[in-house]
Amino acid sequence: MRSIRVSRTYLAALHDLLAFGHTRFGRAVVDEKRKRISDVIRNVLAVYPTIGGFDESHGIHFHAVSGTPFVLLYDFDEAELRIHLVIHRRANRSSVDVANIDWR
């Protein structure tokens, strides 16, 4: 099983996206979306990381989280799954700069 590492950029983006959802849809909906994302990372991507698509221009994988408006951007090797960022499915991926992901 791969270990899972998430960037600070991912954590900040997730916080912002869920905070926006909290004001519009309430805590229960946000908690359910957070759980879906977590479950996909742990139970799907860590085990089957090639299930998502691959963005050649960025050299990064992506996976839309079912039942949410979110897409995870990630990469992996045999030992580790690295979650770079979460974006809204309508966001323009071409504006994402993976060189600016904060891993501290």
Order of alpha helices (4+ residues) and beta strands (2+ residues): beta-alpha-alpha-beta-beta-beta-beta
